[in-house]
Amino acid sequence: MPVERLMEAIWGESPPTTARAVLQTYVASLRRSLESAGMTGVIVSHPVGYLAEVPADELDLRVFERLVDEGRQAVRDGRHEEARESLRAALALWRGPALGGITDSFLRSEAMRLDELRVTVIEERIAAELALGQGERLLDELAELVALHPARERLRRDLMVALYRADRQADALAVYREGRQVLIDELGIEPGPELREAHEAILRSDPALLTPARRRRLRQLPPPPADFIGREEEIATLRATLTLPEAMPICVISGAGGMGKSALALRVAHEVAEHFPDGQLHVELRGTSDAPAGAEEVLGRLLRELEPDMARPPATLEERVGRYRSLLASRRKLVALEDAAAEAQVRPLRPGAPGCAVLVTSRNRLVGLAGATFVELGVLPSGTAIDLFARIAGEHRVAAEHDAASAIVKLCGRLPLAIRIAGASGRSRGCSTGWPTSGAGWTS
């Protein structure tokens, strides 16, 4: 760090004439303090200034960030007790405002970012404790936080829930009215959907508010084909994309009918399932049928499955999308959408925040899906096609009649679906010789 930059951090744009000498005194004092704590050689002189060599596990900010990451992962996995402990440990590192004592230097924006992050982590810790049923114990802390941050809707919502669980419904409603007025007066906006939903739930005495939110870990994926083979490059691309950290990837597998899109999607979905501990959703969009599934219909079904206590799904598509995305927020779910006809079917079913992923199959490329990764399937290579046929029809038989098997695979156009049908047909006949090699002979 150049000397001039350090002087600016301390005195701004008007350092005193003795700034360099005073800075040297400050550095010497810091060195003595660090040495008294058993940390020698941290501040090293450099031709242009000073270098701080601090091990990562000795810097409170890095420890804080690590503990926060651990806590957030525990929340995604539904381990709320572990999340609470990690977030508590992270917050215990604080000793007041970030970078306390600085003036209007270039460090001010970083201090503001850290202070904002601290409040966010407090919100996340409180959410973990509410999920453990500890609402009443949080009342005093929440009331103080809402007074300090009156426009933060998440804190206000959690205070309302905690009050309701303590049989203080009137107080909870008063907190909402006060917050609504603050938002209107200070920001000119109405409360957001989560705060409004909490208010409406309290008005109707929703019993779901009395217990911690249940996390439904739906496991809806059908089993993958046992005879799947090949597509190694496509599998690698899809796996790498779907498991990107801190992202919300969407992958589209396209290709003609019978090309094996669903088989590939299910194979990959099961391979990456462990990265989505909150479950996997599977939806048939019926894009190639006479009655494709509409987004409103699909969302109605998903909302009933994700939130079984819901009396009925919201009335409009916009409301259903909002509720769906709220339920998936801070979760890690894989959403598999099969047989999509167009982008319009898919867009409302995309989650709204990182952590989830979407895997789509379609006969169309769906290039209108912004940010998607596209995998287009062609026919199988000859060797892979024969291996697939052998797995279904019988490896010994194919080895004995390789030329006939090759002819059948060629007649199938190396399409996986056609090969499966032909292989199953040949195996069901149970004959050991004389495979027909014309389409009329072996398809029945």
C-alpha positions, 0 to 999 in steps of 0.5 A, a space after each residue: 500500500 503506497 504511503 500516499 494512499 495510507 495518508 489519504 485514508 487517514 487524513 483525506 485530501 488535506 494531510 498535515 505537513 508532518 503526515 509522513 512522520 506521524 504515519 511512521 509512528 502509527 505503523 510502529 505502534 501497530 507493529 508493537 500491538 501485533 507483536 504483543 499478541 504474538 504476531 510478528 512480521 505482519 507489517 513489512 516495509 516496501 519501497 513504495 509503502 507497507 505490506 500487510 501479510 496476514 494469514 487468512 485464518 487470522 483476519 476477522 473479515 475472512 473468518 466472518 465470510 467463511 462462517 457466513 458461507 458455512 451458515 448459508 450452506 447449512 440453511 440450504 441443506 435444512 440444517 437450521 441449528 448448524 446455520 444458527 451456530 455458524 451465523 452467531 459465530 460470524 456475528 460475534 467477531 464484530 466490535 462495532 461499526 466496520 472500520 470504525 474511526 475512518 473519516 470520509 476516505 475511500 474506505 467509506 464505501 467498503 465500510 458501508 458494504 460491510 455494515 449492510 452485510 452484517 445486518 443481512 447476516 443478522 436477518 439470516 440468523 433470525 430466520 434460522 432461529 424462527 425456523 427452530 421455533 424460537 420466536 418469543 425469545 427473539 421479540 426484544 431483539 427484533 423490536 430493537 432491530 426494527 426501530 434501528 432499520 424501520 424500512 427493512 421488510 424482512 426484519 419487520 415480517 419476522 417481528 410480526 410472525 414472532 408476535 403472532 406466535 406469542 399470542 399478540 395478534 393485535 401487536 403484529 398487525 400494528 407493526 405492519 401498519 407502522 411499517 406500511 406508513 414508513 415505506 409510503 412516507 420515506 420511499 413512496 412504495 407499498 410493502 412487498 409481497 412477503 410482508 403483505 402475505 404475512 399480514 394477510 396470514 395473520 388476518 386469517 389466523 393461518 395455523 401455518 404461522 404457529 410452527 416453523 416453515 416445513 421444507 418439502 423435499 420433493 423427489 419427483 425424478 423418474 428413474 433413468 434408463 438402465 441401458 443408457 450409454 454414450 453422450 459423455 461430452 453432453 453429460 460433462 457440459 450439463 453437469 458442469 453448468 447445472 452445478 455452478 456455485 452461486 448461480 441459477 443455470 438453465 440448460 436446454 436439451 433439444 433434438 428431433 423426436 426419438 433422439 434420447 433427450 429425456 433419457 439424457 436429462 434423467 441421467 444427468 438429473 440423477 447425477 447432480 441430484 446431490 447438489 440440490 438437497 432441497 429436492 427435485 421437481 419434475 414436470 411434463 409440459 406436453 409440448 408435442 401433444 394436442 393439449 400443451 400444459 399452460 404455466 398457470 396449470 403447472 404452477 397450481 400443481 407445484 404450489 399445492 405440492 410445495 405448500 400442502 397447507 395452502 387452501 388454494 393457489 393464487 388466482 392469477 398467473 403473476 401471483 402464482 409466479 411470485 409465490 412459487 419463486 418465494 417458496 424456492 428462494 434460499 433453496 437448492 432445487 432442481 426443476 426438470 421440465 420435459 417436452 417444452 413447446 416454447 419459451 413461454 412455457 418455461 419462463 414462468 417456471 424459472 426460480 427467481 434467485 441463485 441456488 436452483 437450476 432448470 433442465 429443459 427438454 424440447 424438440 425446439 432449441 428455445 433460443 429465446 431463453 436468455 442465458 441458457 446453455 444449449 445442448 443439441 442431440 444428433 444420432 448416436 455414433 455407430 459404435 455406441 448405437 450397436 452397444 445400445 442395441 446389444 444391451 437391450 437385445 443381448 450382448 452374446 447374440 449381437 456378438 454372434 450376428 454382428 453384421 445383422 445387428 449392424 444392419 438393424 441399427 442402420 435401419 433404425 437411423 441410429 436413433 436411440 428410441 428406434 434402437 430400443 424398440 428394435 432391441 426389445 422386439 428382437 429379445 422378445 422373440 427369443 430366437 438365436 439366429 436369422 435376425 431379419 435385416 429389413 424393416 418389415 421383418 423385425 418391427 412388430 
